[in-house]
Amino acid sequence: MNVPHATAGTAVRPEVLLAILTDLSVDHRCYKWARALRDAGYHPVICCDQPLHPLGPAWDGFDVRVLTRSSHQNRFFPAFAEFLLRLTPVLWRTRAKVWISLDAPPLFWVALWGKLRGRTVVYDSHELYLETPLVLNRPSRRLFWTLWENGGFALIRRAVTVSPAIIERLRVQHPRVRFHLLPNMPARPDSSSASAAPVAPVPTIAAPQPGEPVRLVFQGGLRVATGLPELFTALATRPALATTTLEVYGGGPEGATLRAAAADAGLGTRVRFHGSVPFETLPEKMEQAHIGIHLMQPVCGSFALTWANKTFDYAQAGLPVLLSDNPAHRTLLAAHRVGVLADSFSPEAIGRALEELLAHYETYAAESRKAREQWHWSTYFRGLPAFLGL
């Protein structure tokens, strides 16, 4: 089952195979991989499961191969098994010398077939997969995925991940594997690329004026520990935030619960849920806001140590950021103080931090514009082809 996105003439380019179970319509990281590889002179072949939403125009011109009849987000293990079954003949026939497993689900299968065929297999670890809530709190799942991921690591020698702290953790566990840092930062056209468009100037977000509603934006998965219920309470109870609004872009298992929490807080139309939207539409939506929200609580090792993409996305839009206090965020703010840490996860602490950010808005906004010049994908991708052996 192929999506007809192949470009004429790409067959002469060396292929690189990317395997991922994802909703490709909202997976910006996979797109950044594909675009960067294409701009570097390669032909990326993306093997995925059925997207939940139609692919946006960003995927035009890419070789996308949908291998399942349904999304893994509907029923995971049936889609997972079908994906591996249909991926097998692709792995047997592909001319690609480098195969990339994006996140853990394809890893062991891709690594095993790569070993049999003498291919270079690279694991792109988006997070500490074994320390995410859906794995950590389910003993049977944790056992399965521990064996699966460790089996994959035993068969590979190269891996990529999203933060220095995760590299340190994985390097101790897998000393024979070399790691490359590739944070989940926004893609910006590289001026040296023949296909690149001019880089757009950084937007200057005007500070909220007295009497003007302060516009907050959250984008990302609606799952446990987002900090949004505590933010709702702060918005509903603090007089200084009485006109503040929040736009929520994203979907996930906690979507219904969060909608109910916003309604119970009496926020009415002040909080609007837009569901999942194509990733290419997010920059324009963020530029309509004043402040980005990333209050993920470190309830597991992955949340505590991951450099999440939304922090960098907000900075690219020129937005100051309201952040939860964890090791990953403290490291980022040491480089560029783009926002304020809420020093606990209570509504009171979140409200105080938001008011502090508003009191010094211009300072944090200026730092976000400065960080934008360093926090982008090409900064870390330049050395990756050599690391991959391309």
N, C-alpha and C positions, 0 to 999 in steps of 0.2 A: 504494500500500500504506500504509494509515493505521492507526496505533494509536488505538483509540477512547478518547482522553483529553480530548476537548473538553468544556468546561463550557457548559451552557445559558446563553444570554444574552451570551456573549463576543463575538458578531458585531457588537454595537453599539460595541465598543471599537475604537480605531484599531489596525490590525495592525502588528507589527514582525516581519520575517522574519529568522530565524537559520539559517544554513547551516553544517553541520559534518560531517566524517567522524570518527566517534568511536564508542566503545562507550558509549552514552548511560547505561547502567546504572551506570557508575562515573565518569562525567564530571561532577564536582561544579561546575566553572566554568560549563558551559552551563546547569546547573540554577539557579545563582545569578543568571545573566543573566535567565533566564526568570521566576524568582520576583520579582526586583526590578522588572522591566518590568510584570509583572502587578500588583504592589502599587502601582506608579505610575500605573495606570489604562490600561494597554495590553494588547493581546491578542498574546502572542508565538506565532509559528508556527515550530516547530522542524523543519527538514528534515535528515535524517541517513541514514546507511547502517544496515544490519541490525545491531542490538546482538548481542553475543556472549552476553549473559545477559538474563534477563527483567527488564523495568523494575520497579523497586521502587515502593512506594506513594507515594514523594515526587513521582512524575510524574503521579499522579492529578489530573485536572482540567486538564491541559495539552494543547495541540493539537500532537501529535507525528506527523510524517509520515515513515515509513520508505520510502526510495526505491530500495533495492536488495534483491536476494534473498540476498546473503551479506555478511559483514563484510569491510571493507578489511583487517582483520588476518589474514584467511585468504589472500587474493591481492589485493594492493593495486590494481594498475592496472586489472584487470577491474572491480572494485567502483568505483574512481574514475571510469572511463569511464561505467559504468551510472548512477552518481549524477549526473554532469553531464548526461547525456542526459535522465534523468527530471526533473531540476531545471528544465530549460529551459521546459517548458510552465507550471510553477509560477511562474517568474519572469515569463513573458509575461502571466499572468492575475492575479497577485496585486494586491490593493489597497494593500499596504503601501508607505508612502513611504520608510521607512528599512529597508535591508537590511544585515545584519551577517554578515561572513565570519569565523567563529571558526577561527583558524589558517589556514595558507597554502593547503591543497589546494583549497578552493572559490574563492579570492580572484579570480584573473583572470577566471574565467567570470562570477562574480557582478558584478564591476566592469564588465565589458564590457556585459552586459545592463542593468546599472544606468545606464550612460552612454546606451545606446540608448533607455531608457524614462524618462530624466530623474529617476532616483531618487537618494537619498543613500545611498552605500555606505560602510560603516565596516569597517576591518580590525582584528580583535582578535588581536594577535600574542601568543600564549602564551609565546613564547620567540624567540630568534634562530634562525629555522627553517633558514636557510642554514648555520648553524654548529652543527648537531646532528650526532652521529656518523653517523647513517644517510645523511645528505646530504653531509657534509664529506668523508668517505672514499670516496665513489663519484663519480668525475669526470663520468660521464654523467648521473647524478642531479643533481649539483650544477649542471651546465649547464642542464638542464631547469628545475629549480626556481628558479634565478637569473633566467632569462628570464620564468618564470611570475610570480614575486613582483614583479619590477621592472615587468612589464607591468601588474600590478594596481595597484601604487603610482602609476604614471603616470596612472591613470584616477580616482583617489580624492583626497579632500582631508582626510579625517579618519581617524585610527587610534588604537587603544587598546593599551596594553601593560602589562607587569607589574612593571617596576622602573625607577628613574631612570636607571641605567646603560644599559639598552636604549634608552630614549628618546633619550639623548645619541647613541648609535651610529646609530640610524635617522634622527634629525633631520639629521645630517651627510649621510647618503646620499640623503635625500628632503626637501629644504628646503621644498618647496611644501606638504607635508602637516603639519597640526596634530595634536598628540599629547595624549592624556589618560592620566594614570597611574591604573591600576586593578589594584593588586596582587591576587594570587590568595588573598585572605584569607577566612576562614570567614564565612558569612552569619549574622547575628544579627537577630532581629526588631527593626524600628524602632518605638519606642514611639509614634511619630506616625502609624503606619499602622493603619487601622481593622481590617485583617485580622491584625495581629500578635498573637502570644501573648506573655505575660509573659516577659521575659528570665530564663533560669535562672541561679541564683547560680553563681559560679565554684566548681568542685569544689576542695576542699583535699586534695591528695594527701599522705598521711602519708609521712614520710621512712622509708626502709628501716631496720628495727630490727636490732640485732646478731643474726646467725644466720638472718635472714630472707632468702630469695632476692631479689636485685635483679631487677626485671622491666623489660626493655627492650622497646620497640615500634618497628617500622619499618613505614611505610605508603607505598606508591608503586609506580612501575613498576620491574620487575626487568630492568634493562638494564645496559649497560656502565658501569663506573666508579662504582658505588654505594658502594664502600668496604666492602661486607659481607664479602668474603673476608678482608680484613685484620682486621675486627672478629672474625670467627670465630677467627682465630689468637690474637688477644688474649684472648678468652674461654677458649680452651683451654690457654694457656700461663702466664697470670698467676695466682698463687695467690690474690690478693685478689679475683679475679673468678670463683672456682671454682664458686660456686653461682648465678651470674648466668644468667638465661634471656632468650630473645629470641622475640617473636611477630612474624611477618612477614605483612603483608597486602598483596597485590598480585600481579600477574602480568606476564609479559613474556618477551622472547626469551631472557633469561639465567636463567629460572626453573630449568631442569633443571641447569644448570651450578652455580648457587648451592646447590641441594639436595645435589649431589655434594660441593661444597666443605665444607659443614657436616658431612656424614657423614665425609669424609676427616679432618676436624679432631677427630673423635671426640666430637662434641657430643651425639649421640643425641637424646634428647627435650628437651634444653635449648634447641634451636632448632626452632620449629614453623612450618611454612609453611601458610597458610590459603587461598592463592589470592586472586583478586579477590572482593571483597564489596561490596554496595551502599553507596554513600558515606554514606547516612543512618545506617548502623549503626556507622560508625567512631568517633564521639565516645564512645559507651559502652565500646567496646573499649579506647580510649586511656586512659580514666579508670581502667582496671584495672592500668595500668603505672606505673612510677616515672619513666622517662626516655625521651624520644623520640630517635630516631636519624636524622640526615641528614648522611651523610659523602660526598656526591656530590663527586667529584674534578673539578677544572676542566680536563678534557682537551680542551675546546673552548670557544669564546667564549660559547655559550649557557649552559653549565653554570656558568661563572665569574661571569656577570652577572645571572642570573635570580634573583628572589626566589621561591623554590619554595613552593608552598602548604603543604607538610607542616610547615615551621617555624612558620607561623602556626596550623596545626591543633593542634600540640602545645601552644603557648602557650594556646590557647582551652581546652584540657583541663587547664591548670595544670601542665603537665610542663616541667621543665628539659630542655634539648636538648644533645646532643653533636653538634657541627658540624665539618665540614671547613673548612680555612682557605682562603678565597677572597675576592675583593673584595666580592661581594654579602653574604656573611655578616659581614664586618668592618663594613660599613655598618649592618647591622641591629643588631649588638651595641653599636655606638656609641650607639644610641637606647635600647635596653633590653638589659641584659646577662642574657639569659635562659638562657645556657648557656656552654659552654667550647668553644674551638676546638682541634682537634688540629693541632699545628704542623707535622706532616708526614703522609704517607699510609702510614706503616709501622705494623705491629701494635703496636710498642713505643710510638709516639707516641699512638696511639688508646687503648691501655691506660692510659697516664699521664693522658691527658685525662679519661677516664672515672673514674679514681680521684680526680682533683682535683674533679670535679663531685660525686662522692659525699661527699667530705670537707666540702664547703660546700653541701650539698643545700638546706637551708632558705633560704639567701640567693638561690640561683638560682630556686627554686620561687616565692618571694615576688615576684621580678622578672617571672616569667611571668604571675602573676596580675595584676600591674600592667599589663603589656603588653596583656593581653586587652582592656582598656578602649579601646585605640586600634587594635589590629590586627584590624579586622573590615570586612567588605565595604561596609556602609552609609557608613562614613567617607568613602570615595572615590567611591561611586555617586551621592551627592546632587547633584553638579554635572554628572552625565553626561547626563541628558535634554536640558538646554540645549545642551551640546556636540554632541549628536547632531542637534539641530534638531527635537526632538519638542515 
